[in-house]
Amino acid sequence: MNKIQITPESGFRVLSSTSRSQVATMVIPPGGSTGGPNNKHAASDQWLYVLSGEGEATVNGKEIRFHPGTLLLIESGETHEIRNLGNEPLETLNIYAPPAY
């Protein structure tokens, strides 16, 4: 068992990993983005849960808007970019299976 206190900080931070999964937080400032047309996890699914903020993901060329409470699955091999469209930091909790980092 592993208990983790989640306190999102600027940027990307891996919180914990096992051989089968990994959890991380990501904070993107207003107007910022991460990823792009070549960004993908070849062998890992990424579950992205929006804690706060408003944003948009482009996954394999398809745009998806999201807000707090949204859970987005980015499957292994899918290219993706995450953008903050709001005026506050975009905070997400990300689970990778198997670990990506």
The 8 nearest C-alpha neighbors of each residue, nearest first, counted from 0:
[[1, 2, 3, 17, 15, 16, 20, 4],
 [0, 2, 3, 15, 16, 17, 4, 14],
 [3, 1, 0, 4, 5, 15, 14, 22],
 [4, 2, 5, 1, 14, 15, 6, 22],
 [3, 5, 6, 2, 14, 7, 1, 15],
 [6, 4, 3, 7, 24, 14, 92, 23],
 [5, 7, 8, 4, 24, 3, 14, 90],
 [6, 8, 24, 5, 26, 90, 25, 9],
 [9, 7, 26, 10, 6, 25, 24, 12],
 [10, 8, 26, 11, 7, 27, 25, 28],
 [9, 11, 26, 25, 27, 8, 12, 24],
 [10, 12, 25, 24, 26, 9, 13, 23],
 [11, 13, 24, 23, 14, 25, 10, 8],
 [12, 14, 23, 15, 22, 24, 11, 21],
 [15, 13, 23, 22, 12, 24, 16, 3],
 [14, 16, 22, 21, 13, 17, 23, 3],
 [17, 15, 21, 20, 22, 18, 98, 14],
 [16, 18, 19, 20, 21, 15, 98, 97],
 [17, 19, 20, 16, 98, 97, 21, 96],
 [20, 18, 97, 17, 96, 98, 21, 16],
 [21, 19, 96, 97, 98, 17, 95, 16],
 [20, 22, 16, 98, 95, 94, 15, 17],
 [23, 21, 94, 15, 93, 14, 13, 95],
 [24, 22, 13, 14, 93, 12, 92, 94],
 [25, 23, 92, 12, 91, 7, 11, 93],
 [24, 26, 11, 91, 10, 90, 12, 92],
 [25, 27, 90, 10, 9, 89, 8, 88],
 [26, 28, 89, 88, 31, 83, 10, 32],
 [27, 29, 88, 31, 30, 89, 26, 83],
 [30, 28, 86, 31, 83, 88, 87, 85],
 [29, 31, 83, 84, 28, 32, 82, 85],
 [32, 30, 28, 29, 83, 27, 82, 33],
 [31, 33, 82, 81, 83, 27, 30, 34],
 [34, 32, 81, 80, 82, 35, 31, 27],
 [33, 35, 80, 38, 79, 81, 32, 36],
 [34, 36, 80, 38, 37, 79, 33, 78],
 [35, 37, 38, 78, 79, 80, 34, 59],
 [38, 36, 35, 78, 39, 34, 79, 80],
 [39, 37, 34, 35, 78, 79, 36, 80],
 [40, 38, 78, 76, 77, 41, 79, 37],
 [39, 41, 43, 75, 76, 42, 99, 38],
 [40, 42, 76, 75, 39, 43, 77, 44],
 [41, 43, 75, 40, 76, 44, 97, 99],
 [44, 42, 75, 96, 97, 40, 99, 95],
 [43, 45, 74, 75, 96, 95, 73, 46],
 [46, 44, 95, 73, 94, 72, 47, 74],
 [45, 47, 72, 94, 93, 71, 73, 95],
 [46, 48, 93, 71, 70, 92, 45, 72],
 [49, 47, 70, 92, 91, 69, 93, 50],
 [50, 48, 91, 67, 69, 68, 51, 90],
 [49, 51, 67, 91, 90, 48, 68, 92],
 [52, 50, 67, 90, 89, 49, 66, 53],
 [51, 53, 89, 88, 87, 66, 85, 67],
 [54, 52, 66, 85, 84, 65, 83, 89],
 [55, 53, 83, 84, 65, 82, 64, 66],
 [54, 56, 64, 82, 63, 65, 81, 62],
 [57, 55, 81, 63, 80, 62, 58, 82],
 [56, 58, 62, 61, 80, 79, 60, 63],
 [59, 57, 79, 61, 60, 78, 56, 77],
 [58, 60, 78, 61, 77, 79, 57, 36],
 [59, 61, 58, 57, 62, 78, 79, 36],
 [60, 62, 58, 57, 59, 63, 56, 79],
 [63, 61, 57, 56, 58, 60, 55, 64],
 [62, 64, 56, 55, 57, 65, 61, 58],
 [65, 63, 55, 54, 56, 62, 66, 53],
 [64, 66, 54, 55, 69, 53, 63, 67],
 [65, 67, 53, 69, 52, 68, 49, 54],
 [68, 66, 49, 51, 50, 69, 52, 65],
 [67, 69, 49, 66, 50, 70, 48, 51],
 [70, 68, 49, 67, 48, 66, 65, 71],
 [69, 71, 48, 47, 68, 49, 72, 46],
 [72, 70, 47, 46, 48, 69, 73, 45],
 [71, 73, 46, 45, 74, 47, 70, 44],
 [74, 72, 45, 44, 46, 77, 71, 75],
 [73, 75, 44, 77, 72, 45, 76, 43],
 [74, 76, 44, 43, 41, 42, 40, 77],
 [75, 77, 41, 39, 40, 74, 78, 42],
 [78, 76, 75, 39, 59, 74, 79, 58],
 [79, 77, 39, 59, 38, 58, 36, 37],
 [78, 80, 58, 57, 35, 38, 34, 39],
 [79, 81, 34, 35, 57, 56, 33, 82],
 [80, 82, 56, 33, 32, 55, 34, 57],
 [83, 81, 32, 55, 54, 31, 84, 56],
 [82, 84, 54, 30, 29, 31, 85, 89],
 [85, 83, 54, 53, 30, 82, 29, 55],
 [86, 84, 53, 87, 83, 29, 52, 54],
 [85, 87, 29, 88, 84, 30, 52, 83],
 [88, 86, 85, 29, 52, 89, 28, 53],
 [89, 87, 28, 29, 27, 52, 90, 26],
 [88, 90, 52, 27, 26, 51, 83, 53],
 [91, 89, 26, 51, 50, 25, 88, 49],
 [92, 90, 49, 25, 50, 48, 24, 93],
 [91, 93, 24, 48, 47, 23, 25, 49],
 [94, 92, 47, 23, 46, 22, 24, 48],
 [95, 93, 22, 46, 21, 45, 23, 47],
 [96, 94, 45, 21, 98, 20, 44, 97],
 [97, 95, 20, 43, 98, 44, 19, 21],
 [96, 98, 20, 19, 43, 95, 99, 21],
 [99, 97, 20, 21, 95, 96, 100, 19],
 [98, 100, 43, 95, 97, 40, 96, 21],
 [99, 98, 13, 21, 95, 16, 97, 40]]
